[in-house]
């Protein structure tokens, strides 16, 4: 029979939480897999800002052209530039609708490090709580 230790409890909670967070992130929208593809295969383009919404995270609407086809997108943090100005974007060649105004590497890191940090916190907290529970039962 496997002996239950606080390290094993922490590792189990860590693995379960990480699997859960990454599965949910990838199932509910562009998760780390999509951002990885954009980081590796993304192509730069110059878009033109068509509208701004400063009240929504400095959001702007923009358009850009790929192979003669015009595409539209939205991004955060770009409304300070103003309508009609140029904006560098990165798009996925297999799906030009998947576009970002920021560096895709930053979004990829956020998608990986965020759940990883939550899973580490959950695993350490569970291990600590289990060790306290085990000590209280031994006393």
Residue, then its C-alpha position, 0 to 999 in steps of 0.5 A: x500500500x502506498x504511504x500518504x505523505x504531505x509531498x505526495x498530497x502536494x504533488x497530486x494537487x499540483x498535477x490535478x490543478x495544472x491539468x485542470x487549468x490548462x484543459x480549461x484554458x485550451x477548451x474555452x478559447x485560444x489557450x497556450x497551444x494556440x499562442x505557441x503556434x502564433x509565437x512560432x508561426x506568426x507573421x507580422x503585418x501592419x494594420x490600420x486603426x479603424x476605431x478606438x474604445x479607451x474605456x475598454x482596456x484601451x481597446x482599438x479596432x483595426x484592419x490589415x491585409x493578407x494576400x489581398x484579403x482584408x481582415x479585421x481585429x481588435x486589440x488592447x492597449x493601442x487606443x493611444x495611437x488614434x484612429x487612422x494610424x499604423x499598428x504592428x500586429x502578428x497573425x497566424x497564416x493558417x487563420x488570419x483572424x487570430x491576430x494580436x497587437x502585443x508580442x505573442x510570447x508575452x501572451x504565451x508566457x501568461x498562459x503557461x506561468x499563470x496556471x503553473x503558479x496557481x498549481x504550485x500554490x495549490x500544491x504547496x498549500x495542500x501539502x502544508x495543510x496535510x502535514x498540519x492535519x497529520x500532526x494534529x492527529x498524531x498528538 
